Amino acid sequence: METMNFENLVRQHSLQPNNELYNSNALCGEVGEVADIVKKMQFEKIKPEWIGNGIRSISDLKNAIGDELGDVLFYLVRLALDNDFNISQLMQMQSEKLNNQSIKYNRTFLK
């Protein structure tokens, strides 16, 4: 999917556009859900209390991460749009930041 198409979907489906407090809190909540799934995956077996919400196996947990990362992306893009950035701009800014850090610290993080 093209980034512009995704940005348009975010615009169409946002419950609270231009509400940075709501969207930043929603982003934090979704990141917390990702962290919770990662925590559960570290056990490498399903605990009885986790049964529900379609979770029956480690594979289900991995699928759940994808679902939650999509939610993280949604709110990240919403906040970017609310601050007059698009996905491509954020990618370029981050790329430049990483390149500058590599030069500044005389190292690369890519192997």
Secondary structure, 3 states (H helix, E strand, C coil): CCHHHHHHHHHHHCCCCCCHHHHHHHHHHHHHHHHHHHHHHCCCCCCHHHCECCECCHHHHHHHHHHHHHHHHHHHHHHHHHCCCCHHHHHHHHHHHHHHHHHHCCCCCCC
